[in-house]
Amino acid sequence: KIISTMATCGPYRCIKTLGKGGFSEVKLARHSETGALVALKIMKNSGGFDTSMMELVRNEIDAMKDLDHLNLVKLLDWDEDAKYVRPSGTQIKVFYLALELVSGGELFDFIAETGRFTEDVARYYFHQMIEGLEYIHTQGVSHRDIKPENMMLDAEHNLKIADFGFSSSQAMNETKRGTDGYMAPEIYKGVKYSGQSVDLFATGIILFIMVAQHPPFTAASARDPHYKLISTNRVDVFWKVHTKRKEGGLDYFSEEFRDLVASMLSYNPHERPSLAEIKEHPWYKGPVPTKEEITEEFNDRSNQLAALNNQDDQTIPDHSAGAGVWQPNVVQRSIPKGEESKAIDIERVLADYVPELKRYTEFYSTSSADDLFRALATYGEDYAQEHTFDDEEYRASFKMKAKAGETPVEFSVSVLKVDDDKKCIEVIKDDGDKFEFYEVYTNLKKFFGGHANTTL
């Protein structure tokens, strides 16, 4: 019997999975010589690999290799021809990027879980976004996929812009790049557009979200009822609609805030302020919290979140239905027909919780890993359209039923070892709308009931 150990990729030992996309996985990894922790983005590099995806990866490298700024995630290392060695000893050819590990979680997660920012706190992070964009724009690079998921926080609560796969070094672009909900109207129209201008448009959306805790519209098109108010110059109605049920009515947002956001979201790109004009706007020049005040803000919110995540007064759900959905502890590798005698048993590993790596979509339990996995299996049977269980880690993936015309929410759940008596249940979005994911996460946490019975 072979006991599972860490997988390796080039000089890195893979500790746990941080997330996955359509063609890549991101692992928390440690360099075998330096001991440095990194976020390792791994893509298969074998026959049948989508060459367009490879071009995106090379584009990301070309954009990031010479960039160095406090508010950007840094590219540390890459290899086009590396080997990923699984715990069983099997190997596959991969292409990897080693990225700076940004351990404070996503800015959006923090807002979704703890509430909206005041305009002063939002201004603190808006300044950092603008400073990061100003740097890449002066280097001749536009990001073209500015969205909340790509706004990360480091351990000291500094903002870092991530994921340069869609970046461009051209002044004008024609390709449809970005994420629905954050793309400027000219991208939807299929006309040539400025990469720098669409970056600032998306930043205006994020600024709105930081203060409102929800997006200003679903998509910047004439068919969207909220954006139509902006595109037809009925901005006053746009703000009345968004403040109708908010405390204070129109005064929920300051007049200067409304003016800046509306101008950044203008339908005509020539009517939007330049980056230099944004920095001269009265709202931008308003009061900004100190670093110490931001730290205190985050600490207070984190303590409130920890208290909310403790559901020890609730009952533990019946998860007997999940007992037969997965094989506990040990799984057997599939092997070619006729070679059954060479079967290899691999013990499923309870990966360690890494306290340096913060997520806001996680809660804690004193239940056993097997009981937590059975609860996950029951949840999958009851609510998910599809669910699969990892054969190396206590990790499961779920695909939820999609609303008509929308991308289904896909997410992963890992059970991690905090210490001998405590586990962390970590939930990560893999695909789908971020706001819908938070509804799913909230319902999942409720489903676990009394399993969520402790704090870190």
C-alpha positions, 0 to 999 in steps of 0.5 A, spaced: 500 500 500 502 506 498 501 512 502 499 518 499 504 524 499 504 531 496 504 532 489 510 535 486 511 540 480 518 542 478 521 544 484 515 545 487 511 541 492 503 542 492 500 543 498 493 544 497 488 546 491 486 553 491 481 553 485 480 551 478 478 553 472 476 551 465 483 549 463 488 550 469 488 549 477 491 553 482 495 550 487 498 552 494 505 550 493 512 551 496 519 551 493 523 545 495 529 549 496 527 556 498 521 554 502 517 560 499 510 559 498 507 561 491 500 560 488 502 555 482 497 555 476 498 549 472 495 547 465 496 540 462 501 541 456 499 534 452 496 532 446 489 535 444 491 541 449 487 547 446 492 552 443 488 558 444 489 557 451 496 556 451 496 563 447 492 566 453 498 563 458 503 566 454 500 572 453 499 573 461 507 571 462 509 577 456 504 582 460 507 580 467 514 578 467 516 585 467 511 588 471 513 590 478 508 594 483 505 594 490 498 593 487 499 588 482 500 580 483 507 579 481 510 573 476 515 569 480 517 563 475 514 559 469 516 553 465 513 551 459 515 543 459 515 541 467 512 535 470 507 534 475 508 528 479 502 525 483 502 522 489 501 515 486 507 516 481 504 518 475 506 523 471 503 528 466 507 534 462 504 541 464 505 548 463 506 552 470 506 559 472 509 561 479 505 567 482 506 571 488 501 568 494 496 573 496 494 571 502 488 576 504 483 573 500 478 577 495 476 584 496 469 582 494 469 576 499 470 581 504 464 585 502 459 580 501 460 577 508 461 583 512 457 588 509 458 594 504 464 599 505 463 606 507 465 611 502 472 613 505 474 605 506 472 605 498 476 611 497 482 607 500 482 601 495 479 605 489 486 609 490 490 603 490 486 600 484 487 607 480 495 606 482 495 599 479 492 601 473 496 607 472 502 603 472 500 598 467 497 603 463 504 607 463 507 601 461 503 600 455 499 594 458 491 594 459 488 588 463 481 587 460 478 583 465 478 588 471 472 584 476 472 583 483 475 576 483 481 579 480 482 584 486 486 580 491 488 583 498 495 581 501 496 579 509 497 587 510 490 589 507 493 592 500 490 591 494 493 587 488 490 586 481 491 579 479 490 575 472 493 578 466 491 572 461 486 577 457 491 583 457 493 587 451 499 591 449 495 594 443 492 601 444 486 599 440 483 592 440 477 588 437 477 582 440 471 580 445 475 580 452 472 580 459 467 578 464 459 579 463 457 584 467 464 588 467 465 589 460 464 596 457 458 597 452 463 598 446 465 591 447 458 588 446 457 592 440 463 589 437 467 596 435 474 597 436 475 600 443 481 602 448 483 597 453 485 603 458 478 606 457 474 599 458 479 598 464 477 604 468 469 603 466 470 596 470 473 600 475 467 604 476 463 598 477 467 595 482 467 602 486 459 602 486 459 595 488 464 597 494 459 602 497 452 598 495 454 591 496 451 589 489 452 591 482 449 597 478 447 593 473 447 586 470 450 588 463 452 595 460 447 594 454 441 597 452 437 591 454 439 592 461 434 596 464 438 599 469 444 601 464 439 603 459 438 609 464 445 611 463 445 610 456 439 614 455 442 620 459 437 619 465 442 618 470 438 622 475 433 616 475 438 611 475 440 613 482 433 614 484 432 607 483 438 604 486 436 608 493 429 607 493 429 602 498 436 604 502 436 608 508 437 616 507 434 615 500 438 619 495 443 621 500 445 614 501 451 615 496 454 622 496 453 627 491 460 627 489 460 619 489 454 619 484 457 624 479 464 620 479 461 613 478 456 616 473 461 619 469 466 613 469 460 608 466 458 613 461 455 610 454 460 614 450 467 612 452 469 619 450 465 622 455 468 618 461 474 621 465 481 619 463 485 616 469 488 623 470 481 626 471 479 621 475 485 623 480 483 630 480 475 629 481 473 632 488 471 625 491 477 622 489 481 627 493 476 626 499 479 623 506 482 616 506 483 612 512 490 610 515 493 604 514 492 603 522 484 604 521 484 599 515 487 594 519 482 595 525 476 595 520 478 589 518 479 586 525 472 588 527 469 585 521 473 579 521 471 578 529 463 579 527 464 574 521 467 569 526 461 569 531 456 569 525 459 562 523 459 559 529 452 555 529 453 550 535 446 552 537 443 548 531 442 541 530 447 536 526 443 534 519 442 527 517 447 525 512 446 518 512 444 518 505 451 520 503 454 514 506 454 510 499 456 516 495 463 516 496 468 511 499 471 513 505 479 513 507 481 509 501 480 509 494 483 504 488 486 507 482 483 505 475 488 500 471 487 497 464 483 491 463 487 485 465 492 488 470 488 488 476 493 485 480 497 491 479 491 495 483 494 501 487 490 503 493 492 511 495 489 513 502 485 520 501 489 525 505 486 531 510 490 537 507 493 542 512 489 548 513 494 554 512 492 560 517 497 565 512 492 564 507 485 567 508 478 566 505 472 569 507 468 563 505 470 558 510 467 555 517 470 551 522 468 544 525 470 539 531 466 533 527 470 528 523 472 529 516 468 523 514 462 525 517 463 532 514 464 529 507 458 525 508 454 531 509 457 534 503 455 528 499 448 528 502 448 536 500 450 534 493 445 529 492 439 533 495 441 540 491 447 539 486 446 538 479 453 534 479 458 532 484 464 529 484 469 527 490 477 528 489 481 521 490 487 524 493 484 529 498 478 531 502 475 535 497 469 535 493 466 539 486 459 541 485 455 544 479 449 547 481 442 548 476 443 554 472 437 559 471 435 560 464 440 563 460 446 563 465 452 560 467 451 555 472 455 556 479 460 551 480 464 550 486 469 546 490 469 544 498 475 542 502 475 539 509 482 541 512 486 539 518 486 545 523 489 541 529 487 534 531 480 536 534 478 542 529 477 542 521 476 547 516 470 547 511 473 551 505 468 553 499 471 556 493 468 559 487 470 555 480 465 558 475 459 562 475 456 569 477 459 571 484 453 574 487 449 567 486 455 563 489 454 567 495 447 565 495 449 558 494 455 558 500 450 561 505 445 555 504 451 550 504 453 553 511 446 553 513 445 546 511 451 544 515 447 546 521 451 544 528 457 541 524 459 549 524 460 549 531 467 552 533 471 558 531 479 558 529 
